[in-house]
């Protein structure tokens, strides 16, 4: 008895992530975004009043940096996910592979969900990487300006609650960008 092999959902997710990883434009875009981010960080740290703001009111300073870096991420991740999401979804149609996938028994909804799940994982990875990079930059900035990380202890609990809501908003924003790309 021969068994007919059918494509699996996990295999489709692996294939979609492989397509993304092999795109040179993805890596060049990430490199360009990192370079642009470095220029923005240099502009932010060039502010003359940044040290006095940090020492006078660490909570207000933290809110200001959250707004600045949050806006940068929201715009950048939205553009990134829109471009690579639409490209990922259009790849099969432009190359004609979509007919082969359908003929092998892979459903339209399964394929679309695999693409969207891959983009969601990419969005989460972007957010995690951005948080690590921004956190490291802010830690170095605070240490350079204040001599230690003591001002972080004086940030109010309201900031951390707002930061949790900021994470939720970023997730919703990335989800909308993925849906728009689809």
ROSE-686655 format. One record per residue (C-alpha): x, y, z. Coordinates in steps of 0.2 Angstrom, whole numbers, plus 5000, padded with zeros to 4 digits. Example, Ala and Ser with C-alpha at 12.3 -4.5 7.8 and 13.67 -1.06 7.14 Angstrom:
// ROSE-686655
((5062 4978 5039));
((5068 4995 5036));
***
This chain:
// ROSE-686655
((5000 5000 5000));
((5007 5017 4995));
((5005 5032 5005));
((5002 5048 4996));
((5012 5062 5003));
((5003 5079 5006));
((5010 5095 5011));
((5010 5099 5030));
((5006 5116 5038));
((5022 5115 5048));
((5032 5112 5031));
((5023 5127 5024));
((5028 5138 5038));
((5046 5132 5036));
((5046 5135 5018));
((5039 5153 5020));
((5052 5157 5033));
((5065 5150 5021));
((5059 5161 5007));
((5061 5176 5019));
((5078 5172 5025));
((5085 5169 5008));
((5080 5186 5002));
((5094 5198 5001));
((5083 5213 5001));
((5077 5208 5018));
((5094 5208 5025));
((5099 5224 5016));
((5083 5232 5023));
((5087 5227 5041));
((5105 5234 5038));
((5099 5250 5032));
((5086 5252 5046));
((5100 5249 5059));
((5111 5262 5051));
((5096 5274 5051));
((5092 5270 5069));
((5111 5274 5073));
((5109 5291 5065));
((5093 5294 5075));
((5101 5289 5091));
((5116 5300 5088));
((5104 5315 5085));
((5094 5311 5101));
((5110 5310 5112));
((5116 5326 5104));
((5103 5336 5114));
((5111 5347 5126));
((5097 5346 5140));
((5096 5327 5140));
((5107 5325 5156));
((5097 5338 5166));
((5081 5331 5160));
((5086 5313 5166));
((5092 5319 5183));
((5078 5331 5186));
((5063 5319 5181));
((5068 5301 5176));
((5050 5296 5173));
((5046 5311 5161));
((5063 5307 5153));
((5058 5288 5151));
((5041 5293 5144));
((5049 5305 5131));
((5061 5291 5125));
((5047 5278 5124));
((5037 5290 5113));
((5052 5294 5102));
((5059 5276 5101));
((5041 5269 5100));
((5036 5280 5085));
((5052 5275 5076));
((5048 5256 5079));
((5030 5258 5074));
((5034 5267 5058));
((5048 5256 5053));
((5040 5239 5057));
((5024 5244 5048));
((5034 5248 5032));
((5045 5233 5034));
((5030 5221 5037));
((5020 5229 5023));
((5034 5227 5010));
((5039 5210 5014));
((5022 5203 5018));
((5015 5209 5001));
((5031 5202 4993));
((5029 5185 5002));
((5011 5183 4997));
((5014 5188 4979));
((5029 5177 4976));
((5019 5161 4972));
((5007 5171 4960));
((5021 5179 4950));
((5031 5163 4948));
((5016 5152 4945));
((5020 5140 4960));
((5003 5143 4967));
((4995 5131 4954));
((5008 5117 4959));
((5004 5120 4977));
((4985 5119 4975));
((4987 5103 4964));
((4997 5094 4977));
((4982 5097 4989));
((4987 5112 4999));
((4973 5123 5003));
((4972 5142 5000));
((4968 5146 5018));
((4982 5135 5024));
((4994 5144 5013));
((4988 5161 5018));
((4988 5156 5037));
((5006 5149 5035));
((5012 5166 5027));
((5003 5176 5040));
((5010 5166 5054));
((5027 5167 5047));
((5025 5186 5046));
((5019 5187 5064));
((5034 5178 5070));
((5045 5190 5060));
((5036 5204 5068));
((5038 5197 5086));
((5057 5194 5081));
((5058 5212 5075));
((5050 5219 5092));
((5061 5208 5103));
((5077 5213 5093));
((5072 5231 5094));
((5068 5230 5113));
((5085 5223 5116));
((5094 5235 5105));
((5085 5250 5112));
((5087 5244 5130));
((5105 5242 5128));
((5107 5259 5120));
((5096 5267 5134));
((5107 5258 5147));
((5123 5265 5140));
((5115 5282 5138));
((5109 5282 5156));
((5126 5276 5163));
((5135 5289 5152));
((5124 5303 5158));
((5121 5299 5176));
((5136 5288 5180));
((5126 5273 5185));
((5108 5265 5182));
((5101 5273 5198));
((5089 5284 5188));
((5080 5269 5182));
((5075 5265 5200));
((5066 5282 5201));
((5055 5279 5186));
((5037 5277 5192));
((5026 5262 5191));
((5014 5271 5179));
((5028 5271 5166));
((5029 5252 5167));
((5011 5250 5165));
((5011 5261 5150));
((5025 5251 5143));
((5015 5236 5144));
((5001 5244 5135));
((5014 5251 5122));
((5018 5233 5119));
((5000 5228 5116));
((4998 5243 5104));
((5014 5238 5094));
((5007 5220 5092));
((4991 5227 5086));
((5000 5238 5074));
((5010 5224 5067));
((4995 5213 5065));
((4986 5227 5055));
((5001 5229 5044));
((5001 5210 5041));
((4983 5210 5037));
((4985 5225 5025));
((4999 5216 5016));
((4988 5201 5014));
***
